[in-house]
Amino acid sequence: MRIAAVDAVFHDVGTPADYLRTNLTLAAREGALASLAPASQIDDGATVTDAILWEGARVGRGVTLRRSIVTDGAHVPDGTSWDNAIMRRVDGPLAPGESLVHGLAVSPLGA
């Protein structure tokens, strides 16, 4: 067996919090405060910091979103505030640990 040492950065993405941390590290290299999919949308007056928006995700007017993940097609309602959350569009039963909040399936991000 041959083992080779490499000088590379490793990012663990085994948990949602790891996934967020890794994406934000990569976004910061490009000078961004969030990781945004091309078809995501942030409405006027929203504040988005340390977050990931997947394809078709929309953050409504006046929303405060911090350290959170908004998955494909989820719409964060106007005027709401979120911290350390994963939000997805409800398209079936809630998964263990999720709650129905403002029409979204929401779970805590974790540590």
Phi and psi in degrees as a GROMACS rama.xvg file:
@    title "Ramachandran Plot"
@    xaxis  label "Phi"
@    yaxis  label "Psi"
@TYPE xy
-111.879  131.904  ARG-2
-116.046  131.642  ILE-3
-118.631  134.59  ALA-4
-85.1459  138.709  ALA-5
-126.007  154.528  VAL-6
-107.996  73.0485  ASP-7
-131.337  153.699  ALA-8
-86.5319  134.692  VAL-9
-111.945  133.163  PHE-10
-120.586  117.914  HIS-11
-79.0383  128.843  ASP-12
-123.721  37.8991  VAL-13
-74.9732  -19.3729  GLY-14
-127.562  162.368  THR-15
-57.3593  -37.9253  PRO-16
-64.9171  -39.2861  ALA-17
-63.727  -42.4318  ASP-18
-60.2829  -45.7842  TYR-19
-61.8016  -48.8695  LEU-20
-58.1051  -44.8979  ARG-21
-64.4171  -46.1744  THR-22
-61.7511  -39.6133  ASN-23
-70.0867  -33.6152  LEU-24
-62.9897  -44.5405  THR-25
-68.216  -38.9688  LEU-26
-64.8688  -39.5728  ALA-27
-61.8691  -32.5219  ALA-28
-61.7239  -23.6429  ARG-29
-101.637  6.69509  GLU-30
82.0472  18.8278  GLY-31
-103.127  150.992  ALA-32
-95.2726  -4.38646  LEU-33
-151.233  163.497  ALA-34
-108.772  114.392  SER-35
-119.537  127.155  LEU-36
-69.7743  150.36  ALA-37
-54.3438  -35.6726  PRO-38
-95.2643  15.0899  ALA-39
-84.4636  162.959  SER-40
-141.309  136.236  GLN-41
-119.526  116.659  ILE-42
-75.7274  165.599  ASP-43
-55.2786  141.615  ASP-44
79.0736  -1.27591  GLY-45
-83.0195  146.813  ALA-46
-117.455  117.979  THR-47
-123.003  118.101  VAL-48
-135.752  135.402  THR-49
52.6692  53.7745  ASP-50
-136.754  162.586  ALA-51
-122.576  128.244  ILE-52
-114.772  120.04  LEU-53
-81.6646  179.653  TRP-54
-53.4805  126.812  GLU-55
75.8507  3.58355  GLY-56
-70.0888  144.237  ALA-57
-133.931  132.602  ARG-58
-108.825  119.436  VAL-59
-72.7459  174.472  GLY-60
-60.2031  135.044  ARG-61
71.6368  9.60605  GLY-62
-73.4368  143.588  VAL-63
-112.684  119.612  THR-64
-128.737  120.922  LEU-65
-136.56  137.128  ARG-66
47.0249  56.0721  ARG-67
-141.276  164.234  SER-68
-123.794  127.136  ILE-69
-114.307  116.587  VAL-70
-85.4133  177.217  THR-71
-45.4844  121.955  ASP-72
73.9525  2.35261  GLY-73
-76.1338  141.663  ALA-74
-116.373  114.257  HIS-75
-82.3816  118.129  VAL-76
-63.2957  147.491  PRO-77
-48.8742  140.54  ASP-78
73.2267  5.40451  GLY-79
-91.9423  164.389  THR-80
-130.297  133.118  SER-81
-136.718  140.908  TRP-82
-146.208  131.214  ASP-83
57.5735  50.7319  ASN-84
-132.225  154.704  ALA-85
-114.727  126.192  ILE-86
-121.613  133.81  MET-87
-136.465  157.799  ARG-88
-68.1074  138.566  ARG-89
-80.6758  116.36  VAL-90
-133.395  25.4983  ASP-91
165.772  -162.109  GLY-92
-65.6461  153.627  PRO-93
-70.9144  144.267  LEU-94
-81.3194  160.524  ALA-95
-55.1391  133.339  PRO-96
90.0748  -7.74712  GLY-97
-91.8023  151.763  GLU-98
-126.355  151.87  SER-99
-89.8978  114.359  LEU-100
-134.533  121.603  VAL-101
51.9823  37.2665  HIS-102
77.2072  7.85783  GLY-103
-112.853  149.51  LEU-104
-86.1766  117.369  ALA-105
-121.461  134.466  VAL-106
-133.181  156.547  SER-107
-70.3603  146.361  PRO-108
-69.3342  -37.945  LEU-109
91.7069  -178.947  GLY-110
